[in-house]
Amino acid sequence: MGRKVGQIVRRGARIQALYRELLDRHLSARSIRYTHAVLRSTLKQAVRWNLSLGNPADAVDLPSRHRSAVAVLSLQQQEPS
């Protein structure tokens, strides 16, 4: 059983490396999160069907979300010219 857990951990490391490669290729964090959602869902189904002992996608770190700052207009800026 210990060997199979090691395989899951190694697969998690491969997934993490994939996400790093996608970031290096300038894909957005959002695109990587979508990729993760599809991969995680697929691996979750494999666990349900007893094809895998665990889901290695559950153990990876995702890139942080970059939220742009919202600029709020002052009352003067809101007045029509």
LOLO-397825 format. One record per atom (N, C-alpha, C, O, CB): x, y negated, z negated; atom name; residue number from 0. Coordinates in Angstrom, 1 decimal. Glycine has a CB too. Example, Ala and Ser with C-alpha at 12.3 -4.5 7.8 and 13.67 -1.06 7.14 Angstrom:
! residues 2
@xx = 13.2; yy = 5.7; zz = -7.8; at = N; i = 0
@xx = 12.3; yy = 4.5; zz = -7.8; at = CA; i = 0
@xx = 13.2; yy = 3.3; zz = -7.8; at = C; i = 0
@xx = 14.2; yy = 3.3; zz = -8.5; at = O; i = 0
@xx = 11.3; yy = 4.5; zz = -9.0; at = CB; i = 0
@xx = 12.8; yy = 2.2; zz = -7.1; at = N; i = 1
@xx = 13.7; yy = 1.1; zz = -7.1; at = CA; i = 1
@xx = 12.9; yy = 0.0; zz = -7.9; at = C; i = 1
@xx = 13.4; yy = -1.1; zz = -8.0; at = O; i = 1
@xx = 14.1; yy = 0.6; zz = -5.7; at = CB; i = 1
//
This chain:
! residues 81
@xx = 0.8; yy = 1.2; zz = 0.0; at = N; i = 0
@xx = 0.0; yy = 0.0; zz = 0.0; at = CA; i = 0
@xx = 0.9; yy = -1.3; zz = 0.0; at = C; i = 0
@xx = 0.5; yy = -2.2; zz = 0.6; at = O; i = 0
@xx = -0.9; yy = 0.0; zz = -1.2; at = CB; i = 0
@xx = 2.0; yy = -1.3; zz = -0.7; at = N; i = 1
@xx = 2.9; yy = -2.4; zz = -0.7; at = CA; i = 1
@xx = 3.4; yy = -2.8; zz = 0.6; at = C; i = 1
@xx = 3.5; yy = -4.0; zz = 0.9; at = O; i = 1
@xx = 4.1; yy = -2.2; zz = -1.7; at = CB; i = 1
@xx = 3.6; yy = -1.8; zz = 1.5; at = N; i = 2
@xx = 4.1; yy = -2.1; zz = 2.8; at = CA; i = 2
@xx = 3.1; yy = -2.8; zz = 3.6; at = C; i = 2
@xx = 3.4; yy = -3.7; zz = 4.4; at = O; i = 2
@xx = 4.5; yy = -0.8; zz = 3.5; at = CB; i = 2
@xx = 1.8; yy = -2.5; zz = 3.5; at = N; i = 3
@xx = 0.7; yy = -3.1; zz = 4.2; at = CA; i = 3
@xx = 0.5; yy = -4.6; zz = 3.8; at = C; i = 3
@xx = 0.3; yy = -5.5; zz = 4.6; at = O; i = 3
@xx = -0.6; yy = -2.4; zz = 4.1; at = CB; i = 3
@xx = 0.7; yy = -4.8; zz = 2.5; at = N; i = 4
@xx = 0.6; yy = -6.2; zz = 2.0; at = CA; i = 4
@xx = 1.8; yy = -7.0; zz = 2.6; at = C; i = 4
@xx = 1.6; yy = -8.2; zz = 2.9; at = O; i = 4
@xx = 0.7; yy = -6.2; zz = 0.4; at = CB; i = 4
@xx = 2.9; yy = -6.4; zz = 2.7; at = N; i = 5
@xx = 4.1; yy = -7.1; zz = 3.3; at = CA; i = 5
@xx = 3.8; yy = -7.5; zz = 4.8; at = C; i = 5
@xx = 4.2; yy = -8.5; zz = 5.2; at = O; i = 5
@xx = 5.3; yy = -6.2; zz = 3.2; at = CB; i = 5
@xx = 3.1; yy = -6.6; zz = 5.5; at = N; i = 6
@xx = 2.7; yy = -6.9; zz = 6.9; at = CA; i = 6
@xx = 1.8; yy = -8.0; zz = 6.9; at = C; i = 6
@xx = 1.9; yy = -8.9; zz = 7.8; at = O; i = 6
@xx = 2.1; yy = -5.6; zz = 7.5; at = CB; i = 6
@xx = 0.9; yy = -8.1; zz = 6.0; at = N; i = 7
@xx = -0.1; yy = -9.3; zz = 6.0; at = CA; i = 7
@xx = 0.7; yy = -10.6; zz = 5.8; at = C; i = 7
@xx = 0.4; yy = -11.6; zz = 6.4; at = O; i = 7
@xx = -1.2; yy = -9.1; zz = 5.0; at = CB; i = 7
@xx = 1.6; yy = -10.5; zz = 4.8; at = N; i = 8
@xx = 2.4; yy = -11.7; zz = 4.5; at = CA; i = 8
@xx = 3.2; yy = -12.1; zz = 5.7; at = C; i = 8
@xx = 3.3; yy = -13.3; zz = 6.1; at = O; i = 8
@xx = 3.3; yy = -11.5; zz = 3.3; at = CB; i = 8
@xx = 3.8; yy = -11.2; zz = 6.4; at = N; i = 9
@xx = 4.6; yy = -11.5; zz = 7.6; at = CA; i = 9
@xx = 3.7; yy = -12.1; zz = 8.7; at = C; i = 9
@xx = 4.1; yy = -13.0; zz = 9.4; at = O; i = 9
@xx = 5.3; yy = -10.3; zz = 8.1; at = CB; i = 9
@xx = 2.5; yy = -11.5; zz = 8.8; at = N; i = 10
@xx = 1.6; yy = -12.1; zz = 9.8; at = CA; i = 10
@xx = 1.2; yy = -13.5; zz = 9.5; at = C; i = 10
@xx = 1.1; yy = -14.4; zz = 10.4; at = O; i = 10
@xx = 0.3; yy = -11.2; zz = 9.9; at = CB; i = 10
@xx = 1.0; yy = -13.8; zz = 8.2; at = N; i = 11
@xx = 0.8; yy = -15.2; zz = 7.8; at = CA; i = 11
@xx = 1.9; yy = -16.1; zz = 8.1; at = C; i = 11
@xx = 1.7; yy = -17.2; zz = 8.5; at = O; i = 11
@xx = 0.5; yy = -15.2; zz = 6.3; at = CB; i = 11
@xx = 3.1; yy = -15.6; zz = 8.0; at = N; i = 12
@xx = 4.3; yy = -16.4; zz = 8.3; at = CA; i = 12
@xx = 4.3; yy = -16.7; zz = 9.8; at = C; i = 12
@xx = 4.7; yy = -17.8; zz = 10.3; at = O; i = 12
@xx = 5.6; yy = -15.7; zz = 7.9; at = CB; i = 12
@xx = 3.9; yy = -15.7; zz = 10.6; at = N; i = 13
@xx = 3.9; yy = -15.9; zz = 12.1; at = CA; i = 13
@xx = 2.8; yy = -16.9; zz = 12.5; at = C; i = 13
@xx = 3.0; yy = -17.8; zz = 13.3; at = O; i = 13
@xx = 3.6; yy = -14.5; zz = 12.8; at = CB; i = 13
@xx = 1.7; yy = -16.9; zz = 11.8; at = N; i = 14
@xx = 0.6; yy = -17.8; zz = 12.1; at = CA; i = 14
@xx = 1.1; yy = -19.2; zz = 11.7; at = C; i = 14
@xx = 0.9; yy = -20.2; zz = 12.4; at = O; i = 14
@xx = -0.7; yy = -17.5; zz = 11.3; at = CB; i = 14
@xx = 1.8; yy = -19.3; zz = 10.5; at = N; i = 15
@xx = 2.3; yy = -20.6; zz = 10.1; at = CA; i = 15
@xx = 3.3; yy = -21.2; zz = 11.2; at = C; i = 15
@xx = 3.3; yy = -22.3; zz = 11.5; at = O; i = 15
@xx = 3.0; yy = -20.5; zz = 8.7; at = CB; i = 15
@xx = 4.2; yy = -20.3; zz = 11.7; at = N; i = 16
@xx = 5.1; yy = -20.7; zz = 12.7; at = CA; i = 16
@xx = 4.4; yy = -21.1; zz = 14.0; at = C; i = 16
@xx = 4.9; yy = -22.1; zz = 14.6; at = O; i = 16
@xx = 6.1; yy = -19.5; zz = 13.0; at = CB; i = 16
@xx = 3.3; yy = -20.5; zz = 14.3; at = N; i = 17
@xx = 2.6; yy = -20.9; zz = 15.5; at = CA; i = 17
@xx = 2.0; yy = -22.3; zz = 15.3; at = C; i = 17
@xx = 2.1; yy = -23.1; zz = 16.2; at = O; i = 17
@xx = 1.4; yy = -19.9; zz = 15.7; at = CB; i = 17
@xx = 1.5; yy = -22.6; zz = 14.1; at = N; i = 18
@xx = 0.9; yy = -23.9; zz = 13.9; at = CA; i = 18
@xx = 2.1; yy = -25.0; zz = 13.9; at = C; i = 18
@xx = 1.8; yy = -26.1; zz = 14.4; at = O; i = 18
@xx = 0.2; yy = -24.0; zz = 12.5; at = CB; i = 18
@xx = 3.3; yy = -24.6; zz = 13.4; at = N; i = 19
@xx = 4.4; yy = -25.5; zz = 13.5; at = CA; i = 19
@xx = 4.8; yy = -25.8; zz = 15.0; at = C; i = 19
@xx = 5.0; yy = -26.9; zz = 15.3; at = O; i = 19
@xx = 5.6; yy = -25.0; zz = 12.7; at = CB; i = 19
@xx = 4.8; yy = -24.8; zz = 15.8; at = N; i = 20
@xx = 5.1; yy = -24.9; zz = 17.2; at = CA; i = 20
@xx = 4.1; yy = -25.8; zz = 17.9; at = C; i = 20
@xx = 4.4; yy = -26.6; zz = 18.7; at = O; i = 20
@xx = 5.1; yy = -23.5; zz = 17.9; at = CB; i = 20
@xx = 2.8; yy = -25.6; zz = 17.6; at = N; i = 21
@xx = 1.7; yy = -26.5; zz = 18.2; at = CA; i = 21
@xx = 1.9; yy = -27.9; zz = 17.8; at = C; i = 21
@xx = 1.7; yy = -28.8; zz = 18.6; at = O; i = 21
@xx = 0.4; yy = -25.9; zz = 17.8; at = CB; i = 21
@xx = 2.3; yy = -28.2; zz = 16.5; at = N; i = 22
@xx = 2.6; yy = -29.5; zz = 16.1; at = CA; i = 22
@xx = 3.8; yy = -30.1; zz = 16.8; at = C; i = 22
@xx = 3.8; yy = -31.3; zz = 17.2; at = O; i = 22
@xx = 2.8; yy = -29.6; zz = 14.6; at = CB; i = 22
@xx = 4.8; yy = -29.3; zz = 17.0; at = N; i = 23
@xx = 6.0; yy = -29.7; zz = 17.7; at = CA; i = 23
@xx = 5.7; yy = -30.0; zz = 19.2; at = C; i = 23
@xx = 6.3; yy = -30.9; zz = 19.8; at = O; i = 23
@xx = 7.1; yy = -28.7; zz = 17.7; at = CB; i = 23
@xx = 4.6; yy = -29.4; zz = 19.7; at = N; i = 24
@xx = 4.2; yy = -29.7; zz = 21.1; at = CA; i = 24
@xx = 3.2; yy = -30.8; zz = 21.2; at = C; i = 24
@xx = 2.6; yy = -31.0; zz = 22.2; at = O; i = 24
@xx = 3.6; yy = -28.4; zz = 21.7; at = CB; i = 24
@xx = 3.1; yy = -31.5; zz = 20.0; at = N; i = 25
@xx = 2.2; yy = -32.7; zz = 19.9; at = CA; i = 25
@xx = 0.7; yy = -32.5; zz = 20.0; at = C; i = 25
@xx = 0.0; yy = -33.4; zz = 20.5; at = O; i = 25
@xx = 2.6; yy = -33.7; zz = 21.0; at = CB; i = 25
@xx = 0.3; yy = -31.3; zz = 19.6; at = N; i = 26
@xx = -1.1; yy = -31.1; zz = 19.5; at = CA; i = 26
@xx = -1.6; yy = -31.8; zz = 18.2; at = C; i = 26
@xx = -0.9; yy = -31.9; zz = 17.3; at = O; i = 26
@xx = -1.5; yy = -29.6; zz = 19.5; at = CB; i = 26
@xx = -2.8; yy = -32.3; zz = 18.3; at = N; i = 27
@xx = -3.3; yy = -33.0; zz = 17.1; at = CA; i = 27
@xx = -3.7; yy = -32.0; zz = 16.0; at = C; i = 27
@xx = -3.9; yy = -30.8; zz = 16.2; at = O; i = 27
@xx = -4.6; yy = -33.8; zz = 17.5; at = CB; i = 27
@xx = -3.7; yy = -32.5; zz = 14.8; at = N; i = 28
@xx = -4.0; yy = -31.7; zz = 13.6; at = CA; i = 28
@xx = -5.4; yy = -31.1; zz = 13.8; at = C; i = 28
@xx = -5.7; yy = -30.0; zz = 13.4; at = O; i = 28
@xx = -4.0; yy = -32.6; zz = 12.3; at = CB; i = 28
@xx = -6.3; yy = -31.9; zz = 14.4; at = N; i = 29
@xx = -7.7; yy = -31.4; zz = 14.6; at = CA; i = 29
@xx = -7.7; yy = -30.2; zz = 15.6; at = C; i = 29
@xx = -8.4; yy = -29.3; zz = 15.3; at = O; i = 29
@xx = -8.5; yy = -32.6; zz = 15.2; at = CB; i = 29
@xx = -6.9; yy = -30.3; zz = 16.6; at = N; i = 30
@xx = -6.8; yy = -29.1; zz = 17.5; at = CA; i = 30
@xx = -6.3; yy = -27.9; zz = 16.8; at = C; i = 30
@xx = -6.8; yy = -26.8; zz = 17.1; at = O; i = 30
@xx = -6.0; yy = -29.5; zz = 18.7; at = CB; i = 30
@xx = -5.3; yy = -28.1; zz = 16.0; at = N; i = 31
@xx = -4.8; yy = -26.9; zz = 15.3; at = CA; i = 31
@xx = -5.8; yy = -26.4; zz = 14.3; at = C; i = 31
@xx = -5.9; yy = -25.2; zz = 14.1; at = O; i = 31
@xx = -3.5; yy = -27.3; zz = 14.5; at = CB; i = 31
@xx = -6.6; yy = -27.3; zz = 13.7; at = N; i = 32
@xx = -7.6; yy = -26.8; zz = 12.7; at = CA; i = 32
@xx = -8.7; yy = -26.0; zz = 13.5; at = C; i = 32
@xx = -9.2; yy = -25.1; zz = 13.0; at = O; i = 32
@xx = -8.2; yy = -28.0; zz = 12.0; at = CB; i = 32
@xx = -9.0; yy = -26.4; zz = 14.7; at = N; i = 33
@xx = -10.0; yy = -25.7; zz = 15.5; at = CA; i = 33
@xx = -9.4; yy = -24.3; zz = 15.9; at = C; i = 33
@xx = -10.1; yy = -23.3; zz = 15.8; at = O; i = 33
@xx = -10.4; yy = -26.5; zz = 16.8; at = CB; i = 33
@xx = -8.1; yy = -24.3; zz = 16.2; at = N; i = 34
@xx = -7.5; yy = -23.0; zz = 16.5; at = CA; i = 34
@xx = -7.5; yy = -22.1; zz = 15.3; at = C; i = 34
@xx = -7.8; yy = -20.9; zz = 15.4; at = O; i = 34
@xx = -6.0; yy = -23.2; zz = 17.0; at = CB; i = 34
@xx = -7.3; yy = -22.7; zz = 14.1; at = N; i = 35
@xx = -7.3; yy = -21.9; zz = 12.9; at = CA; i = 35
@xx = -8.7; yy = -21.4; zz = 12.6; at = C; i = 35
@xx = -8.8; yy = -20.2; zz = 12.2; at = O; i = 35
@xx = -6.8; yy = -22.8; zz = 11.7; at = CB; i = 35
@xx = -9.7; yy = -22.1; zz = 12.9; at = N; i = 36
@xx = -11.1; yy = -21.7; zz = 12.6; at = CA; i = 36
@xx = -11.4; yy = -20.5; zz = 13.4; at = C; i = 36
@xx = -12.0; yy = -19.5; zz = 12.9; at = O; i = 36
@xx = -12.1; yy = -22.8; zz = 12.9; at = CB; i = 36
@xx = -11.0; yy = -20.5; zz = 14.7; at = N; i = 37
@xx = -11.3; yy = -19.3; zz = 15.6; at = CA; i = 37
@xx = -10.5; yy = -18.1; zz = 15.1; at = C; i = 37
@xx = -11.0; yy = -17.0; zz = 15.0; at = O; i = 37
@xx = -11.0; yy = -19.7; zz = 17.1; at = CB; i = 37
@xx = -9.2; yy = -18.3; zz = 14.9; at = N; i = 38
@xx = -8.3; yy = -17.2; zz = 14.5; at = CA; i = 38
@xx = -8.8; yy = -16.6; zz = 13.1; at = C; i = 38
@xx = -8.8; yy = -15.4; zz = 13.0; at = O; i = 38
@xx = -6.9; yy = -17.7; zz = 14.4; at = CB; i = 38
@xx = -9.1; yy = -17.5; zz = 12.2; at = N; i = 39
@xx = -9.5; yy = -17.0; zz = 10.9; at = CA; i = 39
@xx = -10.8; yy = -16.2; zz = 11.0; at = C; i = 39
@xx = -11.0; yy = -15.2; zz = 10.3; at = O; i = 39
@xx = -9.7; yy = -18.2; zz = 9.9; at = CB; i = 39
@xx = -11.8; yy = -16.7; zz = 11.8; at = N; i = 40
@xx = -13.0; yy = -16.0; zz = 11.9; at = CA; i = 40
@xx = -12.8; yy = -14.6; zz = 12.6; at = C; i = 40
@xx = -13.5; yy = -13.7; zz = 12.2; at = O; i = 40
@xx = -14.0; yy = -16.8; zz = 12.8; at = CB; i = 40
@xx = -11.9; yy = -14.5; zz = 13.5; at = N; i = 41
@xx = -11.6; yy = -13.3; zz = 14.2; at = CA; i = 41
@xx = -11.0; yy = -12.3; zz = 13.2; at = C; i = 41
@xx = -11.4; yy = -11.1; zz = 13.2; at = O; i = 41
@xx = -10.7; yy = -13.5; zz = 15.4; at = CB; i = 41
@xx = -10.1; yy = -12.8; zz = 12.4; at = N; i = 42
@xx = -9.4; yy = -11.9; zz = 11.5; at = CA; i = 42
@xx = -10.3; yy = -11.5; zz = 10.3; at = C; i = 42
@xx = -10.2; yy = -10.4; zz = 9.8; at = O; i = 42
@xx = -8.2; yy = -12.6; zz = 10.9; at = CB; i = 42
@xx = -11.3; yy = -12.4; zz = 10.0; at = N; i = 43
@xx = -12.3; yy = -12.0; zz = 9.0; at = CA; i = 43
@xx = -13.1; yy = -10.9; zz = 9.4; at = C; i = 43
@xx = -13.5; yy = -10.0; zz = 8.6; at = O; i = 43
@xx = -13.1; yy = -13.3; zz = 8.6; at = CB; i = 43
@xx = -13.5; yy = -10.9; zz = 10.7; at = N; i = 44
@xx = -14.3; yy = -9.8; zz = 11.2; at = CA; i = 44
@xx = -13.5; yy = -8.5; zz = 11.2; at = C; i = 44
@xx = -14.0; yy = -7.4; zz = 11.0; at = O; i = 44
@xx = -14.7; yy = -10.1; zz = 12.7; at = CB; i = 44
@xx = -12.2; yy = -8.6; zz = 11.5; at = N; i = 45
@xx = -11.3; yy = -7.4; zz = 11.5; at = CA; i = 45
@xx = -11.3; yy = -6.8; zz = 10.1; at = C; i = 45
@xx = -11.3; yy = -5.6; zz = 9.9; at = O; i = 45
@xx = -9.9; yy = -7.7; zz = 11.9; at = CB; i = 45
@xx = -11.3; yy = -7.6; zz = 9.0; at = N; i = 46
@xx = -11.3; yy = -7.1; zz = 7.7; at = CA; i = 46
@xx = -12.7; yy = -6.4; zz = 7.4; at = C; i = 46
@xx = -12.7; yy = -5.4; zz = 6.8; at = O; i = 46
@xx = -11.1; yy = -8.3; zz = 6.7; at = CB; i = 46
@xx = -13.8; yy = -7.0; zz = 7.9; at = N; i = 47
@xx = -15.1; yy = -6.4; zz = 7.7; at = CA; i = 47
@xx = -15.2; yy = -5.1; zz = 8.3; at = C; i = 47
@xx = -15.8; yy = -4.2; zz = 7.8; at = O; i = 47
@xx = -16.2; yy = -7.3; zz = 8.2; at = CB; i = 47
@xx = -14.5; yy = -4.9; zz = 9.5; at = N; i = 48
@xx = -14.6; yy = -3.6; zz = 10.2; at = CA; i = 48
@xx = -13.5; yy = -2.7; zz = 9.7; at = C; i = 48
@xx = -13.3; yy = -1.6; zz = 10.3; at = O; i = 48
@xx = -14.4; yy = -3.9; zz = 11.7; at = CB; i = 48
@xx = -12.8; yy = -3.0; zz = 8.6; at = N; i = 49
@xx = -11.7; yy = -2.2; zz = 8.0; at = CA; i = 49
@xx = -10.6; yy = -2.0; zz = 9.0; at = C; i = 49
@xx = -9.9; yy = -0.9; zz = 8.9; at = O; i = 49
@xx = -12.3; yy = -0.9; zz = 7.6; at = CB; i = 49
@xx = -10.3; yy = -2.9; zz = 9.9; at = N; i = 50
@xx = -9.2; yy = -2.8; zz = 10.8; at = CA; i = 50
@xx = -7.9; yy = -3.5; zz = 10.1; at = C; i = 50
@xx = -6.8; yy = -3.3; zz = 10.6; at = O; i = 50
@xx = -9.5; yy = -3.5; zz = 12.1; at = CB; i = 50
@xx = -8.2; yy = -4.3; zz = 9.1; at = N; i = 51
@xx = -7.1; yy = -4.9; zz = 8.4; at = CA; i = 51
@xx = -7.4; yy = -5.0; zz = 6.9; at = C; i = 51
@xx = -8.6; yy = -5.1; zz = 6.5; at = O; i = 51
@xx = -6.8; yy = -6.4; zz = 9.0; at = CB; i = 51
@xx = -6.4; yy = -5.0; zz = 6.0; at = N; i = 52
@xx = -6.6; yy = -5.1; zz = 4.6; at = CA; i = 52
@xx = -6.9; yy = -6.5; zz = 4.1; at = C; i = 52
@xx = -7.6; yy = -6.7; zz = 3.1; at = O; i = 52
@xx = -5.4; yy = -4.5; zz = 3.9; at = CB; i = 52
@xx = -6.4; yy = -7.5; zz = 4.8; at = N; i = 53
@xx = -6.6; yy = -8.8; zz = 4.4; at = CA; i = 53
@xx = -6.5; yy = -9.8; zz = 5.6; at = C; i = 53
@xx = -6.1; yy = -9.4; zz = 6.7; at = O; i = 53
@xx = -5.6; yy = -9.2; zz = 3.4; at = CB; i = 53
@xx = -6.8; yy = -11.0; zz = 5.3; at = N; i = 54
@xx = -6.8; yy = -12.0; zz = 6.4; at = CA; i = 54
@xx = -5.6; yy = -12.9; zz = 6.2; at = C; i = 54
@xx = -5.6; yy = -13.8; zz = 5.3; at = O; i = 54
@xx = -8.1; yy = -12.8; zz = 6.4; at = CB; i = 54
@xx = -4.6; yy = -12.8; zz = 7.0; at = N; i = 55
@xx = -3.4; yy = -13.6; zz = 6.8; at = CA; i = 55
@xx = -3.6; yy = -15.1; zz = 7.1; at = C; i = 55
@xx = -2.8; yy = -15.9; zz = 6.7; at = O; i = 55
@xx = -2.3; yy = -13.1; zz = 7.8; at = CB; i = 55
@xx = -4.7; yy = -15.4; zz = 7.8; at = N; i = 56
@xx = -5.0; yy = -16.8; zz = 8.1; at = CA; i = 56
@xx = -5.4; yy = -17.5; zz = 6.9; at = C; i = 56
@xx = -5.4; yy = -18.8; zz = 6.8; at = O; i = 56
@xx = -6.0; yy = -16.9; zz = 9.2; at = CB; i = 56
@xx = -5.8; yy = -16.8; zz = 5.8; at = N; i = 57
@xx = -6.3; yy = -17.4; zz = 4.6; at = CA; i = 57
@xx = -5.1; yy = -18.0; zz = 3.8; at = C; i = 57
@xx = -5.3; yy = -18.9; zz = 3.0; at = O; i = 57
@xx = -7.0; yy = -16.5; zz = 3.7; at = CB; i = 57
@xx = -3.9; yy = -17.6; zz = 4.1; at = N; i = 58
@xx = -2.7; yy = -18.0; zz = 3.3; at = CA; i = 58
@xx = -1.8; yy = -19.1; zz = 4.0; at = C; i = 58
@xx = -0.8; yy = -19.4; zz = 3.4; at = O; i = 58
@xx = -1.9; yy = -16.8; zz = 3.1; at = CB; i = 58
@xx = -2.3; yy = -19.6; zz = 5.1; at = N; i = 59
@xx = -1.4; yy = -20.6; zz = 5.8; at = CA; i = 59
@xx = -1.8; yy = -22.0; zz = 5.4; at = C; i = 59
@xx = -3.0; yy = -22.2; zz = 5.0; at = O; i = 59
@xx = -1.5; yy = -20.4; zz = 7.3; at = CB; i = 59
@xx = -0.9; yy = -22.9; zz = 5.5; at = N; i = 60
@xx = -1.1; yy = -24.3; zz = 5.2; at = CA; i = 60
@xx = -1.5; yy = -25.0; zz = 6.5; at = C; i = 60
@xx = -0.7; yy = -24.9; zz = 7.5; at = O; i = 60
@xx = 0.1; yy = -25.0; zz = 4.5; at = CB; i = 60
@xx = -2.5; yy = -25.8; zz = 6.5; at = N; i = 61
@xx = -3.0; yy = -26.5; zz = 7.7; at = CA; i = 61
@xx = -2.4; yy = -27.9; zz = 7.7; at = C; i = 61
@xx = -2.1; yy = -28.4; zz = 6.6; at = O; i = 61
@xx = -4.5; yy = -26.5; zz = 7.8; at = CB; i = 61
@xx = -2.2; yy = -28.5; zz = 8.9; at = N; i = 62
@xx = -1.7; yy = -29.9; zz = 8.9; at = CA; i = 62
@xx = -2.8; yy = -30.8; zz = 8.3; at = C; i = 62
@xx = -4.0; yy = -30.5; zz = 8.4; at = O; i = 62
@xx = -1.4; yy = -30.3; zz = 10.3; at = CB; i = 62
@xx = -2.3; yy = -31.8; zz = 7.7; at = N; i = 63
@xx = -3.3; yy = -32.7; zz = 7.0; at = CA; i = 63
@xx = -4.1; yy = -33.5; zz = 8.1; at = C; i = 63
@xx = -3.6; yy = -33.8; zz = 9.2; at = O; i = 63
@xx = -2.6; yy = -33.7; zz = 6.1; at = CB; i = 63
@xx = -5.2; yy = -33.9; zz = 7.7; at = N; i = 64
@xx = -6.1; yy = -34.7; zz = 8.6; at = CA; i = 64
@xx = -5.6; yy = -36.2; zz = 8.5; at = C; i = 64
@xx = -5.3; yy = -36.7; zz = 7.5; at = O; i = 64
@xx = -7.6; yy = -34.6; zz = 8.1; at = CB; i = 64
@xx = -5.5; yy = -36.7; zz = 9.7; at = N; i = 65
@xx = -5.2; yy = -38.1; zz = 9.8; at = CA; i = 65
@xx = -6.4; yy = -38.9; zz = 10.1; at = C; i = 65
@xx = -7.0; yy = -38.8; zz = 11.1; at = O; i = 65
@xx = -4.1; yy = -38.4; zz = 10.9; at = CB; i = 65
@xx = -6.8; yy = -39.7; zz = 9.1; at = N; i = 66
@xx = -8.0; yy = -40.5; zz = 9.3; at = CA; i = 66
@xx = -7.5; yy = -42.0; zz = 9.5; at = C; i = 66
@xx = -6.7; yy = -42.5; zz = 8.8; at = O; i = 66
@xx = -8.9; yy = -40.5; zz = 8.0; at = CB; i = 66
@xx = -8.1; yy = -42.6; zz = 10.5; at = N; i = 67
@xx = -7.7; yy = -44.0; zz = 10.8; at = CA; i = 67
@xx = -8.5; yy = -44.9; zz = 9.9; at = C; i = 67
@xx = -9.6; yy = -44.6; zz = 9.5; at = O; i = 67
@xx = -8.0; yy = -44.3; zz = 12.3; at = CB; i = 67
@xx = -7.8; yy = -46.0; zz = 9.6; at = N; i = 68
@xx = -8.4; yy = -47.0; zz = 8.7; at = CA; i = 68
@xx = -9.5; yy = -47.7; zz = 9.5; at = C; i = 68
@xx = -9.4; yy = -48.0; zz = 10.7; at = O; i = 68
@xx = -7.4; yy = -48.0; zz = 8.2; at = CB; i = 68
@xx = -10.6; yy = -48.0; zz = 8.8; at = N; i = 69
@xx = -11.7; yy = -48.7; zz = 9.4; at = CA; i = 69
@xx = -11.6; yy = -50.2; zz = 9.1; at = C; i = 69
@xx = -11.4; yy = -50.6; zz = 7.9; at = O; i = 69
@xx = -13.1; yy = -48.2; zz = 8.9; at = CB; i = 69
@xx = -11.6; yy = -51.0; zz = 10.1; at = N; i = 70
@xx = -11.4; yy = -52.5; zz = 9.9; at = CA; i = 70
@xx = -12.8; yy = -53.1; zz = 9.6; at = C; i = 70
@xx = -13.7; yy = -52.9; zz = 10.4; at = O; i = 70
@xx = -10.7; yy = -53.2; zz = 11.1; at = CB; i = 70
@xx = -13.0; yy = -53.8; zz = 8.5; at = N; i = 71
@xx = -14.3; yy = -54.4; zz = 8.2; at = CA; i = 71
@xx = -14.2; yy = -55.9; zz = 8.6; at = C; i = 71
@xx = -13.2; yy = -56.6; zz = 8.2; at = O; i = 71
@xx = -14.6; yy = -54.2; zz = 6.7; at = CB; i = 71
@xx = -15.2; yy = -56.3; zz = 9.3; at = N; i = 72
@xx = -15.2; yy = -57.7; zz = 9.7; at = CA; i = 72
@xx = -15.7; yy = -58.6; zz = 8.6; at = C; i = 72
@xx = -16.6; yy = -58.2; zz = 7.8; at = O; i = 72
@xx = -16.1; yy = -57.9; zz = 11.0; at = CB; i = 72
@xx = -15.1; yy = -59.8; zz = 8.5; at = N; i = 73
@xx = -15.5; yy = -60.8; zz = 7.5; at = CA; i = 73
@xx = -16.8; yy = -61.4; zz = 8.1; at = C; i = 73
@xx = -17.2; yy = -61.2; zz = 9.2; at = O; i = 73
@xx = -14.4; yy = -61.8; zz = 7.2; at = CB; i = 73
@xx = -17.5; yy = -62.2; zz = 7.2; at = N; i = 74
@xx = -18.7; yy = -62.8; zz = 7.6; at = CA; i = 74
@xx = -18.5; yy = -63.8; zz = 8.8; at = C; i = 74
@xx = -19.3; yy = -63.9; zz = 9.7; at = O; i = 74
@xx = -19.4; yy = -63.6; zz = 6.5; at = CB; i = 74
@xx = -17.3; yy = -64.5; zz = 8.7; at = N; i = 75
@xx = -17.0; yy = -65.4; zz = 9.8; at = CA; i = 75
@xx = -16.7; yy = -64.7; zz = 11.1; at = C; i = 75
@xx = -17.1; yy = -65.2; zz = 12.2; at = O; i = 75
@xx = -15.7; yy = -66.2; zz = 9.4; at = CB; i = 75
@xx = -16.1; yy = -63.5; zz = 11.1; at = N; i = 76
@xx = -15.9; yy = -62.8; zz = 12.3; at = CA; i = 76
@xx = -17.2; yy = -62.2; zz = 12.9; at = C; i = 76
@xx = -17.3; yy = -61.9; zz = 14.1; at = O; i = 76
@xx = -14.9; yy = -61.7; zz = 12.0; at = CB; i = 76
@xx = -18.2; yy = -62.0; zz = 12.0; at = N; i = 77
@xx = -19.5; yy = -61.5; zz = 12.5; at = CA; i = 77
@xx = -20.3; yy = -62.5; zz = 13.1; at = C; i = 77
@xx = -21.2; yy = -62.1; zz = 13.9; at = O; i = 77
@xx = -20.2; yy = -60.8; zz = 11.3; at = CB; i = 77
@xx = -20.1; yy = -63.8; zz = 12.9; at = N; i = 78
@xx = -20.9; yy = -64.8; zz = 13.4; at = CA; i = 78
@xx = -20.7; yy = -64.9; zz = 14.9; at = C; i = 78
@xx = -19.5; yy = -64.9; zz = 15.4; at = O; i = 78
@xx = -20.7; yy = -66.2; zz = 12.8; at = CB; i = 78
@xx = -21.7; yy = -65.1; zz = 15.7; at = N; i = 79
@xx = -21.5; yy = -65.3; zz = 17.2; at = CA; i = 79
@xx = -20.9; yy = -66.6; zz = 17.5; at = C; i = 79
@xx = -21.1; yy = -67.6; zz = 16.8; at = O; i = 79
@xx = -22.9; yy = -65.1; zz = 17.9; at = CB; i = 79
@xx = -20.1; yy = -66.6; zz = 18.5; at = N; i = 80
@xx = -19.3; yy = -67.8; zz = 18.9; at = CA; i = 80
@xx = -20.2; yy = -68.8; zz = 19.6; at = C; i = 80
@xx = -19.7; yy = -69.9; zz = 20.0; at = O; i = 80
@xx = -18.1; yy = -67.4; zz = 19.8; at = CB; i = 80
//
